Amino acid sequence: MTGPRDEREPGATVHGGNESHESEPGADEPSPDRMPDEDGRPVDADASVEFNALFNYLDAHLRRELHIERRYDFMDLVSEGVRRGIVPAGMVNELRDCKALRNLLVHTGRHPHDALARPSDYGLERFREIVAAIADPVRVFPTFRRKIRPFGADEPLTKALRFMAEHDFSQVVVRDDGRLAVLSSEGVTRWLAALADGTVPVASTTIGDVLRYEPEGTFALLSRSATIDEARDFFDRAPGLPQPRVHAVIITEHGRDTEQPLGFATPWDLVPDEQ
């Protein structure tokens, strides 16, 4: 859901002024005929009214999920939501911009017709996506549910390589000393490179022999309740950072490496289908 960030308020056309005000808890609640429909989208067609109703809907949702009733700034709710895993960290800057636009809509002119700014079509659609992602997020399970039989570390390497070739996989799940791990084509390449000056004993090599050549931190574990955005956060790590790039996510009941794998995802699984 996240993408390149425009430093302006998302989709806003600002005509003047820079005043920003905080809202009281429960202020500007949408009237019954402007409440979100079953998809979390207000029925009122006016873009400014819908944007404001979406903001109040999200504010109320965060208060309910975080069990916060006292006066609390919207961005403080967002920060707490990030800390508790309710709000994707990659949306914080966009939500800050949405708050600024909402304040311009509500606290300037005669809302909604004479405000200093209005949401563009893009800005409104993007805010709908953000609200939906937070209030009704798509989970990694059952989205990436897979029937997985982990290979044993003492099984022949040739068995795993044959399986990877037959299914066009670049990695497989392994159970090593009771814990889940990943054997990848990168690990196999590093193992081969270490033996480049001598004979490569493929037939007598076990999966466990090659696992020690796997770079640490190249796979992650997520619980079945994690969101797709949480998986995307692992895959979106920028090149050049200290940690290695994550190539796969293993999904278990509680995100523990001693549990049974319920699913598996790679960055390719998160590429939008253009067809």
GUNURO-169227 format. One record per residue (C-alpha): residue number from 1; residue in three letters; x, y, z. Coordinates in Angstrom, 1 decimal, padded with zeros to 4 digits. Layout:
<r k="NUM" r="ALA" u="X" v="Y" w="Z"/>
...
This chain:
<r k="1" r="MET" u="000.0" v="000.0" w="000.0"/>
<r k="2" r="THR" u="002.8" v="002.3" w="000.6"/>
<r k="3" r="GLY" u="004.5" v="004.2" w="-002.2"/>
<r k="4" r="PRO" u="006.6" v="007.3" w="-003.0"/>
<r k="5" r="ARG" u="005.5" v="010.1" w="-000.8"/>
<r k="6" r="ASP" u="004.5" v="013.5" w="-002.0"/>
<r k="7" r="GLU" u="005.6" v="016.2" w="000.5"/>
<r k="8" r="ARG" u="002.3" v="018.0" w="000.0"/>
<r k="9" r="GLU" u="-000.9" v="016.9" w="001.6"/>
<r k="10" r="PRO" u="-002.0" v="013.9" w="-000.4"/>
<r k="11" r="GLY" u="-004.0" v="015.2" w="-003.4"/>
<r k="12" r="ALA" u="-004.7" v="018.6" w="-001.8"/>
<r k="13" r="THR" u="-004.9" v="021.9" w="-003.7"/>
<r k="14" r="VAL" u="-004.1" v="024.6" w="-001.2"/>
<r k="15" r="HIS" u="-005.3" v="028.1" w="-001.9"/>
<r k="16" r="GLY" u="-003.8" v="029.8" w="001.1"/>
<r k="17" r="GLY" u="-003.3" v="029.9" w="004.9"/>
<r k="18" r="ASN" u="-001.3" v="027.5" w="007.1"/>
<r k="19" r="GLU" u="-003.3" v="027.2" w="010.2"/>
<r k="20" r="SER" u="-003.6" v="023.8" w="011.8"/>
<r k="21" r="HIS" u="-005.8" v="022.9" w="014.8"/>
<r k="22" r="GLU" u="-006.2" v="019.8" w="016.9"/>
<r k="23" r="SER" u="-009.6" v="018.2" w="017.2"/>
<r k="24" r="GLU" u="-011.5" v="017.3" w="020.3"/>
<r k="25" r="PRO" u="-012.2" v="013.6" w="020.8"/>
<r k="26" r="GLY" u="-015.5" v="012.8" w="019.1"/>
<r k="27" r="ALA" u="-015.7" v="016.2" w="017.4"/>
<r k="28" r="ASP" u="-017.1" v="016.4" w="013.9"/>
<r k="29" r="GLU" u="-018.7" v="012.9" w="014.0"/>
<r k="30" r="PRO" u="-020.3" v="012.1" w="010.7"/>
<r k="31" r="SER" u="-024.1" v="012.3" w="010.7"/>
<r k="32" r="PRO" u="-026.1" v="009.1" w="010.2"/>
<r k="33" r="ASP" u="-026.5" v="009.8" w="006.5"/>
<r k="34" r="ARG" u="-022.7" v="010.2" w="006.1"/>
<r k="35" r="MET" u="-021.6" v="007.1" w="008.0"/>
<r k="36" r="PRO" u="-019.4" v="004.7" w="006.1"/>
<r k="37" r="ASP" u="-021.1" v="001.9" w="004.2"/>
<r k="38" r="GLU" u="-020.3" v="-001.8" w="004.6"/>
<r k="39" r="ASP" u="-017.0" v="-001.2" w="002.8"/>
<r k="40" r="GLY" u="-016.0" v="001.6" w="005.2"/>
<r k="41" r="ARG" u="-016.8" v="004.3" w="002.7"/>
<r k="42" r="PRO" u="-019.2" v="007.2" w="003.5"/>
<r k="43" r="VAL" u="-022.2" v="007.4" w="001.3"/>
<r k="44" r="ASP" u="-022.0" v="011.2" w="000.8"/>
<r k="45" r="ALA" u="-020.7" v="012.0" w="-002.7"/>
<r k="46" r="ASP" u="-019.1" v="015.3" w="-001.7"/>
<r k="47" r="ALA" u="-015.3" v="014.7" w="-001.7"/>
<r k="48" r="SER" u="-014.6" v="017.0" w="001.2"/>
<r k="49" r="VAL" u="-017.4" v="015.6" w="003.4"/>
<r k="50" r="GLU" u="-016.3" v="012.0" w="002.6"/>
<r k="51" r="PHE" u="-012.7" v="012.8" w="003.4"/>
<r k="52" r="ASN" u="-013.7" v="014.3" w="006.8"/>
<r k="53" r="ALA" u="-016.0" v="011.3" w="007.5"/>
<r k="54" r="LEU" u="-013.2" v="008.9" w="006.7"/>
<r k="55" r="PHE" u="-010.9" v="010.7" w="009.1"/>
<r k="56" r="ASN" u="-013.5" v="010.6" w="011.9"/>
<r k="57" r="TYR" u="-014.2" v="006.9" w="011.1"/>
<r k="58" r="LEU" u="-010.5" v="006.1" w="011.3"/>
<r k="59" r="ASP" u="-010.0" v="008.2" w="014.5"/>
<r k="60" r="ALA" u="-012.9" v="006.3" w="016.2"/>
<r k="61" r="HIS" u="-011.6" v="002.9" w="015.0"/>
<r k="62" r="LEU" u="-008.1" v="003.6" w="016.4"/>
<r k="63" r="ARG" u="-009.6" v="004.7" w="019.8"/>
<r k="64" r="ARG" u="-011.7" v="001.6" w="019.9"/>
<r k="65" r="GLU" u="-008.9" v="-000.8" w="019.0"/>
<r k="66" r="LEU" u="-006.4" v="000.9" w="021.3"/>
<r k="67" r="HIS" u="-009.0" v="001.3" w="024.1"/>
<r k="68" r="ILE" u="-008.3" v="005.1" w="024.4"/>
<r k="69" r="GLU" u="-011.1" v="007.4" w="025.3"/>
<r k="70" r="ARG" u="-009.3" v="010.4" w="026.8"/>
<r k="71" r="ARG" u="-008.1" v="013.4" w="024.8"/>
<r k="72" r="TYR" u="-005.5" v="012.1" w="022.4"/>
<r k="73" r="ASP" u="-004.1" v="013.8" w="019.3"/>
<r k="74" r="PHE" u="-004.7" v="011.9" w="016.1"/>
<r k="75" r="MET" u="-001.0" v="011.4" w="015.4"/>
<r k="76" r="ASP" u="-000.5" v="010.1" w="018.9"/>
<r k="77" r="LEU" u="-003.1" v="007.5" w="018.1"/>
<r k="78" r="VAL" u="-001.3" v="006.7" w="014.9"/>
<r k="79" r="SER" u="002.1" v="006.3" w="016.8"/>
<r k="80" r="GLU" u="000.5" v="004.0" w="019.4"/>
<r k="81" r="GLY" u="-001.1" v="002.1" w="016.6"/>
<r k="82" r="VAL" u="002.3" v="001.6" w="014.9"/>
<r k="83" r="ARG" u="003.7" v="000.4" w="018.2"/>
<r k="84" r="ARG" u="001.0" v="-002.2" w="018.7"/>
<r k="85" r="GLY" u="001.0" v="-003.3" w="015.1"/>
<r k="86" r="ILE" u="-002.3" v="-001.9" w="014.1"/>
<r k="87" r="VAL" u="-001.0" v="000.9" w="011.8"/>
<r k="88" r="PRO" u="001.6" v="000.1" w="009.1"/>
<r k="89" r="ALA" u="004.7" v="002.2" w="009.8"/>
<r k="90" r="GLY" u="005.0" v="003.1" w="006.1"/>
<r k="91" r="MET" u="001.7" v="005.0" w="006.3"/>
<r k="92" r="VAL" u="002.7" v="007.4" w="009.1"/>
<r k="93" r="ASN" u="003.8" v="010.3" w="006.8"/>
<r k="94" r="GLU" u="000.7" v="010.0" w="004.6"/>
<r k="95" r="LEU" u="-001.6" v="010.0" w="007.7"/>
<r k="96" r="ARG" u="000.2" v="013.2" w="008.9"/>
<r k="97" r="ASP" u="-000.6" v="014.8" w="005.6"/>
<r k="98" r="CYS" u="-004.2" v="013.6" w="005.8"/>
<r k="99" r="LYS" u="-004.5" v="015.2" w="009.3"/>
<r k="100" r="ALA" u="-003.2" v="018.5" w="007.9"/>
<r k="101" r="LEU" u="-005.7" v="018.4" w="005.1"/>
<r k="102" r="ARG" u="-008.5" v="017.5" w="007.4"/>
<r k="103" r="ASN" u="-007.7" v="020.5" w="009.6"/>
<r k="104" r="LEU" u="-007.8" v="022.8" w="006.6"/>
<r k="105" r="LEU" u="-011.2" v="021.3" w="005.6"/>
<r k="106" r="VAL" u="-012.8" v="021.7" w="009.0"/>
<r k="107" r="HIS" u="-011.2" v="024.8" w="010.5"/>
<r k="108" r="THR" u="-011.1" v="027.2" w="007.6"/>
<r k="109" r="GLY" u="-014.1" v="028.8" w="005.8"/>
<r k="110" r="ARG" u="-017.5" v="027.3" w="005.9"/>
<r k="111" r="HIS" u="-016.9" v="023.5" w="005.7"/>
<r k="112" r="PRO" u="-017.0" v="021.9" w="003.2"/>
<r k="113" r="HIS" u="-017.6" v="024.5" w="000.5"/>
<r k="114" r="ASP" u="-015.3" v="027.4" w="001.4"/>
<r k="115" r="ALA" u="-012.3" v="025.5" w="002.9"/>
<r k="116" r="LEU" u="-008.7" v="026.5" w="001.9"/>
<r k="117" r="ALA" u="-008.1" v="023.0" w="000.4"/>
<r k="118" r="ARG" u="-010.0" v="020.2" w="-001.2"/>
<r k="119" r="PRO" u="-009.0" v="016.5" w="-001.7"/>
<r k="120" r="SER" u="-008.3" v="015.6" w="-005.3"/>
<r k="121" r="ASP" u="-009.6" v="012.4" w="-006.8"/>
<r k="122" r="TYR" u="-006.3" v="010.8" w="-006.1"/>
<r k="123" r="GLY" u="-006.1" v="012.0" w="-002.5"/>
<r k="124" r="LEU" u="-009.6" v="010.8" w="-001.7"/>
<r k="125" r="GLU" u="-009.0" v="007.4" w="-003.3"/>
<r k="126" r="ARG" u="-005.7" v="007.0" w="-001.5"/>
<r k="127" r="PHE" u="-007.2" v="007.9" w="001.9"/>
<r k="128" r="ARG" u="-009.9" v="005.3" w="001.2"/>
<r k="129" r="GLU" u="-007.2" v="002.7" w="000.7"/>
<r k="130" r="ILE" u="-005.4" v="003.8" w="003.9"/>
<r k="131" r="VAL" u="-008.5" v="003.6" w="006.0"/>
<r k="132" r="ALA" u="-009.4" v="000.2" w="004.5"/>
<r k="133" r="ALA" u="-005.9" v="-001.1" w="005.1"/>
<r k="134" r="ILE" u="-006.0" v="-000.1" w="008.8"/>
<r k="135" r="ALA" u="-009.6" v="-000.9" w="009.6"/>
<r k="136" r="ASP" u="-010.0" v="-004.1" w="007.6"/>
<r k="137" r="PRO" u="-006.5" v="-005.2" w="006.7"/>
<r k="138" r="VAL" u="-005.8" v="-008.2" w="004.5"/>
<r k="139" r="ARG" u="-004.0" v="-010.9" w="006.5"/>
<r k="140" r="VAL" u="-001.1" v="-013.1" w="005.3"/>
<r k="141" r="PHE" u="-003.2" v="-016.1" w="006.3"/>
<r k="142" r="PRO" u="-005.1" v="-017.4" w="004.4"/>
<r k="143" r="THR" u="-003.9" v="-015.2" w="001.6"/>
<r k="144" r="PHE" u="-000.5" v="-017.1" w="001.4"/>
<r k="145" r="ARG" u="-001.6" v="-020.4" w="002.8"/>
<r k="146" r="ARG" u="000.5" v="-023.2" w="001.4"/>
<r k="147" r="LYS" u="000.8" v="-026.9" w="002.0"/>
<r k="148" r="ILE" u="004.4" v="-027.1" w="003.2"/>
<r k="149" r="ARG" u="006.4" v="-030.2" w="004.1"/>
<r k="150" r="PRO" u="009.7" v="-029.0" w="005.5"/>
<r k="151" r="PHE" u="012.8" v="-030.9" w="004.4"/>
<r k="152" r="GLY" u="014.9" v="-032.4" w="007.1"/>
<r k="153" r="ALA" u="018.5" v="-031.1" w="007.6"/>
<r k="154" r="ASP" u="019.8" v="-034.7" w="007.3"/>
<r k="155" r="GLU" u="018.1" v="-035.3" w="003.9"/>
<r k="156" r="PRO" u="020.2" v="-035.4" w="000.8"/>
<r k="157" r="LEU" u="020.9" v="-032.0" w="-000.9"/>
<r k="158" r="THR" u="020.0" v="-033.6" w="-004.2"/>
<r k="159" r="LYS" u="016.4" v="-034.2" w="-003.0"/>
<r k="160" r="ALA" u="015.9" v="-030.5" w="-002.3"/>
<r k="161" r="LEU" u="017.6" v="-029.4" w="-005.5"/>
<r k="162" r="ARG" u="015.4" v="-031.7" w="-007.6"/>
<r k="163" r="PHE" u="012.3" v="-030.4" w="-005.8"/>
<r k="164" r="MET" u="013.4" v="-026.8" w="-006.4"/>
<r k="165" r="ALA" u="014.0" v="-027.5" w="-010.1"/>
<r k="166" r="GLU" u="010.7" v="-029.3" w="-010.7"/>
<r k="167" r="HIS" u="008.6" v="-026.5" w="-009.1"/>
<r k="168" r="ASP" u="010.8" v="-023.6" w="-010.2"/>
<r k="169" r="PHE" u="011.4" v="-022.6" w="-006.6"/>
<r k="170" r="SER" u="014.4" v="-020.6" w="-005.5"/>
<r k="171" r="GLN" u="014.1" v="-021.7" w="-001.9"/>
<r k="172" r="VAL" u="012.5" v="-024.4" w="000.3"/>
<r k="173" r="VAL" u="011.6" v="-024.6" w="004.0"/>
<r k="174" r="VAL" u="013.8" v="-026.8" w="006.2"/>
<r k="175" r="ARG" u="013.5" v="-028.1" w="009.7"/>
<r k="176" r="ASP" u="016.9" v="-028.0" w="011.3"/>
<r k="177" r="ASP" u="017.2" v="-029.2" w="014.9"/>
<r k="178" r="GLY" u="013.5" v="-028.5" w="015.5"/>
<r k="179" r="ARG" u="013.6" v="-025.0" w="014.1"/>
<r k="180" r="LEU" u="012.5" v="-023.7" w="010.7"/>
<r k="181" r="ALA" u="015.0" v="-022.4" w="008.2"/>
<r k="182" r="VAL" u="015.2" v="-021.7" w="004.5"/>
<r k="183" r="LEU" u="017.6" v="-023.3" w="002.0"/>
<r k="184" r="SER" u="017.9" v="-020.9" w="-001.0"/>
<r k="185" r="SER" u="019.7" v="-020.9" w="-004.3"/>
<r k="186" r="GLU" u="021.9" v="-018.1" w="-002.9"/>
<r k="187" r="GLY" u="023.0" v="-020.4" w="-000.1"/>
<r k="188" r="VAL" u="023.7" v="-023.2" w="-002.6"/>
<r k="189" r="THR" u="025.8" v="-020.8" w="-004.7"/>
<r k="190" r="ARG" u="027.8" v="-019.7" w="-001.7"/>
<r k="191" r="TRP" u="028.4" v="-023.4" w="-000.8"/>
<r k="192" r="LEU" u="029.6" v="-024.1" w="-004.4"/>
<r k="193" r="ALA" u="031.9" v="-021.1" w="-004.4"/>
<r k="194" r="ALA" u="033.5" v="-022.4" w="-001.2"/>
<r k="195" r="LEU" u="034.3" v="-025.7" w="-002.9"/>
<r k="196" r="ALA" u="035.3" v="-024.2" w="-006.3"/>
<r k="197" r="ASP" u="038.9" v="-025.3" w="-006.0"/>
<r k="198" r="GLY" u="038.1" v="-028.9" w="-005.3"/>
<r k="199" r="THR" u="035.7" v="-031.7" w="-006.0"/>
<r k="200" r="VAL" u="032.0" v="-030.9" w="-005.2"/>
<r k="201" r="PRO" u="030.6" v="-033.9" w="-003.3"/>
<r k="202" r="VAL" u="027.0" v="-033.3" w="-004.2"/>
<r k="203" r="ALA" u="025.8" v="-036.9" w="-003.8"/>
<r k="204" r="SER" u="027.1" v="-037.2" w="-000.2"/>
<r k="205" r="THR" u="026.1" v="-033.7" w="000.9"/>
<r k="206" r="THR" u="023.1" v="-033.1" w="003.2"/>
<r k="207" r="ILE" u="020.8" v="-030.1" w="003.3"/>
<r k="208" r="GLY" u="022.3" v="-029.3" w="006.7"/>
<r k="209" r="ASP" u="025.8" v="-029.1" w="005.2"/>
<r k="210" r="VAL" u="024.7" v="-026.3" w="002.9"/>
<r k="211" r="LEU" u="022.5" v="-024.4" w="005.4"/>
<r k="212" r="ARG" u="025.5" v="-023.0" w="007.2"/>
<r k="213" r="TYR" u="026.3" v="-021.0" w="004.1"/>
<r k="214" r="GLU" u="022.9" v="-019.3" w="004.1"/>
<r k="215" r="PRO" u="023.2" v="-015.6" w="005.1"/>
<r k="216" r="GLU" u="021.5" v="-014.8" w="008.4"/>
<r k="217" r="GLY" u="018.3" v="-012.7" w="008.3"/>
<r k="218" r="THR" u="017.3" v="-013.5" w="004.8"/>
<r k="219" r="PHE" u="013.9" v="-014.9" w="005.8"/>
<r k="220" r="ALA" u="011.3" v="-013.7" w="008.4"/>
<r k="221" r="LEU" u="008.6" v="-015.4" w="010.5"/>
<r k="222" r="LEU" u="005.1" v="-013.9" w="010.8"/>
<r k="223" r="SER" u="002.1" v="-015.0" w="012.7"/>
<r k="224" r="ARG" u="-001.1" v="-015.9" w="010.8"/>
<r k="225" r="SER" u="-002.7" v="-012.7" w="012.1"/>
<r k="226" r="ALA" u="000.0" v="-010.5" w="010.5"/>
<r k="227" r="THR" u="-001.1" v="-008.2" w="007.7"/>
<r k="228" r="ILE" u="000.2" v="-008.2" w="004.1"/>
<r k="229" r="ASP" u="001.6" v="-004.7" w="004.8"/>
<r k="230" r="GLU" u="003.8" v="-006.2" w="007.6"/>
<r k="231" r="ALA" u="005.1" v="-008.7" w="005.1"/>
<r k="232" r="ARG" u="005.7" v="-006.0" w="002.6"/>
<r k="233" r="ASP" u="007.7" v="-004.0" w="005.2"/>
<r k="234" r="PHE" u="010.2" v="-006.9" w="005.4"/>
<r k="235" r="PHE" u="010.6" v="-007.0" w="001.6"/>
<r k="236" r="ASP" u="010.8" v="-003.3" w="001.2"/>
<r k="237" r="ARG" u="014.0" v="-002.9" w="003.1"/>
<r k="238" r="ALA" u="016.2" v="-000.4" w="001.1"/>
<r k="239" r="PRO" u="019.5" v="-001.7" w="-000.3"/>
<r k="240" r="GLY" u="022.5" v="-000.5" w="001.6"/>
<r k="241" r="LEU" u="021.0" v="-001.0" w="005.0"/>
<r k="242" r="PRO" u="023.0" v="-003.1" w="007.6"/>
<r k="243" r="GLN" u="020.4" v="-005.9" w="007.5"/>
<r k="244" r="PRO" u="020.4" v="-008.4" w="004.6"/>
<r k="245" r="ARG" u="017.5" v="-008.4" w="002.2"/>
<r k="246" r="VAL" u="014.6" v="-010.7" w="003.2"/>
<r k="247" r="HIS" u="013.8" v="-013.2" w="000.4"/>
<r k="248" r="ALA" u="011.0" v="-015.1" w="002.1"/>
<r k="249" r="VAL" u="008.4" v="-015.0" w="004.9"/>
<r k="250" r="ILE" u="007.3" v="-018.2" w="006.7"/>
<r k="251" r="ILE" u="003.9" v="-018.0" w="008.3"/>
<r k="252" r="THR" u="003.1" v="-020.0" w="011.5"/>
<r k="253" r="GLU" u="000.5" v="-019.8" w="014.2"/>
<r k="254" r="HIS" u="002.3" v="-017.3" w="016.4"/>
<r k="255" r="GLY" u="005.4" v="-016.5" w="014.3"/>
<r k="256" r="ARG" u="007.7" v="-018.9" w="016.0"/>
<r k="257" r="ASP" u="010.3" v="-021.1" w="014.3"/>
<r k="258" r="THR" u="009.3" v="-024.2" w="016.3"/>
<r k="259" r="GLU" u="005.8" v="-024.2" w="015.0"/>
<r k="260" r="GLN" u="004.3" v="-025.9" w="011.9"/>
<r k="261" r="PRO" u="004.5" v="-023.7" w="008.8"/>
<r k="262" r="LEU" u="001.1" v="-022.6" w="007.5"/>
<r k="263" r="GLY" u="002.2" v="-020.6" w="004.6"/>
<r k="264" r="PHE" u="005.0" v="-019.0" w="002.6"/>
<r k="265" r="ALA" u="005.4" v="-015.8" w="000.7"/>
<r k="266" r="THR" u="008.1" v="-014.1" w="-001.4"/>
<r k="267" r="PRO" u="008.4" v="-010.6" w="-002.8"/>
<r k="268" r="TRP" u="006.9" v="-011.9" w="-006.1"/>
<r k="269" r="ASP" u="003.7" v="-012.8" w="-004.3"/>
<r k="270" r="LEU" u="003.1" v="-009.1" w="-003.5"/>
<r k="271" r="VAL" u="003.6" v="-007.9" w="-007.0"/>
<r k="272" r="PRO" u="000.2" v="-006.5" w="-008.3"/>
<r k="273" r="ASP" u="-001.4" v="-008.6" w="-011.0"/>
<r k="274" r="GLU" u="-001.4" v="-006.3" w="-014.1"/>
<r k="275" r="GLN" u="-003.5" v="-008.7" w="-016.2"/>
